[in-house]
């Protein structure tokens, strides 16, 4: 992404993060695959590869003017798979991408101009994204209370921070306010590492392949428990750094997530005995 202008890199991040949900296949043997420059990708990386491939083909996929009004067929072409298995939820991806594009169009025509309204404050950025773009409102009701996960909104802010940091402009405050990004893989890694434990009944339901609907009590508990266990890991890490080095720890929950997610992907074979929960939705 280093060859892009900052504006283009940030728009690329916006396009990818707006469609960053639900890549798991209905059948393990039928994965959607995208090959780019000789490497074949699955899962979330198929999306990154497809968007970058489209740019090389001259499709202005990172321009909100274009993606705010592209057709389902055009997006289907951009996200085309190498095999018979298409990327899931094409209609929903089209809906959220065009919606997001229209919001950017109303706020200066780029993700950079849109997000600048929040100053350099991570918390204000998440609040702005969730307020203005409906598909980012990742919320549930649990025991009568509203629970806000905001997984994609927080990833969008963390990725914005990553791009700016790489370009020496990353002085964003309140990054500590972000939690981990509650998805499928990180909970599996937390169970594997012993930071989280599923009840026998939950294990049984997941092992039998039961789909959890968005907002199901068990789904909310898996995501909420994951967020809380990463907060406890962060606190413990900071205590250890303080004891060992006498220094204040700079590790935040987003950084721990950036470690756990690839760890889960790399060790997926060792973790295969721990079931991943499955919920088809646009939030993660």
C-alpha positions in Angstrom: 0.0 0.0 0.0 3.1 2.2 0.2 2.8 3.1 -3.5 -0.6 4.8 -2.9 -1.1 8.4 -1.9 -2.3 8.8 1.7 -5.7 9.7 0.4 -5.9 6.6 -1.8 -4.5 4.3 1.0 -7.2 5.6 3.4 -10.0 5.1 0.8 -8.7 1.6 0.2 -8.9 0.9 4.0 -12.4 2.3 4.0 -13.6 0.1 1.2 -12.0 -3.0 2.7 -13.2 -2.4 6.3 -16.8 -1.5 5.1 -17.0 -5.0 3.5 -14.9 -6.8 6.2 -17.5 -9.4 7.4 -18.6 -13.0 7.0 -15.9 -14.8 4.9 -16.4 -18.3 6.3 -17.7 -20.8 3.8 -20.9 -22.8 4.3 -18.8 -25.9 3.6 -15.2 -26.1 4.7 -14.3 -27.8 1.4 -15.7 -24.9 -0.6 -13.6 -21.8 0.1 -13.9 -18.6 -2.0 -10.4 -18.0 -3.4 -8.8 -15.1 -5.1 -5.3 -15.3 -6.7 -3.3 -12.1 -7.0 0.3 -12.0 -8.3 0.7 -15.7 -8.0 -0.6 -16.1 -4.4 -4.0 -17.6 -3.7 -5.9 -16.1 -0.8 -8.8 -17.2 1.3 -11.0 -15.6 4.0 -10.5 -11.8 4.7 -7.4 -11.7 2.4 -9.6 -12.6 -0.6 -11.2 -9.1 -0.2 -7.9 -7.3 0.1 -6.6 -9.1 -3.0 -9.8 -8.5 -5.0 -9.8 -4.7 -4.3 -6.1 -4.4 -5.1 -6.6 -6.5 -8.3 -9.5 -4.2 -9.3 -7.2 -1.1 -8.9 -4.6 -2.7 -11.2 -7.3 -3.4 -13.8 -8.1 0.4 -13.8 -11.4 0.1 -11.9 -11.7 3.2 -9.6 -12.8 1.0 -6.7 -11.3 3.3 -4.1 -13.1 6.4 -5.4 -16.3 7.2 -3.4 -17.7 8.8 -6.6 -17.5 5.4 -8.2 -18.3 3.0 -5.4 -21.2 5.1 -4.1 -23.1 4.2 -7.2 -21.6 1.0 -8.6 -24.0 -1.8 -9.6 -24.2 -5.2 -7.9 -22.8 -6.7 -11.1 -19.8 -4.4 -11.1 -19.1 -5.4 -7.5 -19.6 -9.0 -8.3 -16.9 -8.7 -11.0 -14.5 -7.0 -8.6 -15.1 -9.7 -5.9 -15.1 -12.6 -8.4 -13.7 -15.9 -7.1 -11.2 -18.2 -8.9 -13.6 -21.1 -8.4 -17.3 -21.9 -8.2 -17.7 -20.6 -4.6 -18.5 -16.8 -4.7 -17.7 -14.5 -1.8 -20.7 -14.7 0.6 -23.3 -11.9 1.0 -22.7 -10.0 -2.3 -26.0 -8.1 -2.0 -25.2 -7.0 1.5 -21.6 -6.0 0.6 -23.0 -3.9 -2.3 -25.6 -2.2 0.0 -23.1 -1.2 2.7 -20.4 -0.1 0.3 -22.7 2.2 -1.8 -24.2 3.5 1.5 -20.7 4.2 2.9 -19.7 5.9 -0.4 -22.7 8.2 -0.3 -21.8 9.3 3.3 -18.2 10.1 2.2 -19.6 12.0 -0.8 -21.6 14.1 1.6 -18.5 14.8 3.7 -15.8 16.0 1.3 -15.6 13.0 -1.0 -12.9 11.0 0.8 -12.5 8.9 4.0 -9.8 11.4 5.1 -12.0 14.4 4.9 -14.9 12.5 6.6 -12.8 11.3 9.5 -11.0 14.6 10.0 -14.3 15.9 11.6 -13.3 13.8 14.7 -10.0 15.5 15.1 -7.2 13.1 16.2 -9.3 11.3 18.8 -9.9 7.6 18.3 -13.1 7.6 20.5 -14.6 10.5 18.5 -13.7 8.7 15.3 -15.6 5.6 16.3 -18.6 7.7 17.5 -18.6 9.6 14.2 -18.5 6.4 12.0 -21.3 4.8 14.0 -23.4 7.9 14.0 -23.2 8.5 10.2 -22.9 5.0 8.7 -25.7 2.6 9.7 -23.9 -0.6 8.7 -21.2 0.1 11.4 -23.8 0.1 14.2 -22.8 -3.3 15.7 -25.0 -3.4 18.8 -27.0 -6.0 20.7 -29.4 -6.1 23.7 -28.3 -8.2 26.6 -30.3 -8.5 29.8 -32.1 -5.3 28.8 -28.9 -3.3 28.3 -27.5 -2.1 25.0 -24.2 -3.7 24.2 -22.0 -1.9 21.6 -19.3 -4.0 20.0 -18.4 -1.7 17.0 -16.0 -4.3 15.7 -15.6 -2.8 12.1 -15.8 0.8 13.3 -12.9 0.1 15.7 -10.9 -1.7 13.0 -11.4 1.2 10.6 -9.9 3.6 13.2 -7.1 1.2 14.0 -6.3 0.8 10.3 -6.5 4.6 9.9 -3.9 4.8 12.7 -1.8 2.2 11.1 -1.6 4.0 7.7 -0.9 7.4 9.4 1.7 5.8 11.7 3.5 4.3 8.7 3.6 7.8 7.1 4.9 9.4 10.3 1.6 11.2 11.0 0.1 8.8 13.6 -0.4 11.1 16.6 -3.9 9.9 17.5 -5.0 10.2 21.0 -7.3 7.8 23.0 -6.2 4.6 21.1 -6.5 3.0 24.5 -10.2 3.4 24.3 -10.4 0.8 21.6 -11.2 -2.8 22.5 -10.2 -5.9 20.6 -12.2 -6.6 17.5 -14.8 -9.2 18.5 -14.9 -11.7 15.6 -14.7 -15.5 15.0 -11.0 -16.3 15.1 -9.8 -14.3 18.1 -12.3 -16.0 20.5 -11.1 -19.4 19.2 -7.5 -18.3 20.0 -8.4 -17.2 23.5 -10.1 -20.5 24.2 -7.0 -22.3 22.8 -4.7 -20.2 25.0 -6.9 -20.8 28.1 -7.9 -17.2 28.5 -11.5 -18.0 27.8 -13.5 -21.2 28.6 -16.7 -22.3 26.9 -19.4 -24.2 28.8 -20.0 -27.8 27.9 -23.4 -26.9 26.5 -21.9 -24.2 24.3 -19.1 -26.5 23.1 -21.7 -29.1 22.2 -23.9 -26.5 20.2 -20.9 -25.2 18.3 -19.5 -28.7 17.6 -22.8 -29.8 16.2 -22.5 -26.9 13.7 -25.4 -24.8 15.1 -25.6 -21.4 13.5 -26.0 -18.6 16.1 -28.2 -15.7 15.0 -26.9 -12.2 15.4 -27.8 -11.1 18.9 -28.2 -14.6 20.3 -27.3 -14.6 24.0 -24.5 -17.1 23.4 -23.1 -15.0 20.5 -23.2 -11.9 22.6 -21.4 -13.7 25.5 -18.7 -15.1 23.3 -17.9 -11.6 21.8 -18.3 -9.8 25.2 -16.1 -12.4 27.0 -13.4 -12.0 24.3 -13.3 -8.3 24.7 -13.1 -8.5 28.5 -10.4 -11.2 28.5 -8.2 -9.1 26.2 -8.7 -6.2 28.6 -7.5 -8.4 31.4 -4.5 -9.5 29.3 -3.7 -5.9 28.6 -3.8 -5.0 32.3 -1.6 -8.0 33.2 0.9 -7.1 30.4 1.1 -3.6 31.7 1.7 -4.8 35.2 4.5 -7.1 34.0 6.2 -4.3 32.0 5.9 -2.0 35.0 7.5 -4.6 37.3 10.2 -5.6 34.8 11.2 -2.3 33.2 9.7 0.2 35.6 8.0 1.6 32.5 4.5 2.5 31.5 3.2 0.0 29.0 2.1 1.3 25.5 0.4 -1.9 24.4 -3.3 -1.4 23.7 -6.1 -3.9 22.9 -5.9 -3.3 19.2 -2.2 -4.3 19.2 -3.0 -7.5 21.1 -5.7 -8.2 18.5 -3.2 -7.6 15.7 -1.1 -10.3 17.4 -3.9 -12.8 18.1 -5.6 -12.8 14.8 -2.6 -13.8 12.6 -1.6 -16.2 15.5 -5.0 -18.0 15.1 -4.6 -18.1 11.3 -1.1 -19.6 11.5 -2.0 -22.2 14.1 -5.4 -23.1 12.7 -4.5 -26.8 12.5 -3.6 -27.0 16.2 -6.8 -25.1 17.1 -9.0 -27.2 14.8 -10.5 -29.0 17.9 -11.9 -25.8 19.2 -15.1 -24.9 17.3 -15.5 -21.4 15.8 -18.9 -19.9 16.3 -20.8 -18.9 13.1 -23.1 -16.0 12.7 -24.0 -14.6 9.2 -24.2 -10.9 9.6 -22.6 -7.7 8.3 -20.9 -6.8 11.6 -18.0 -9.2 11.5 
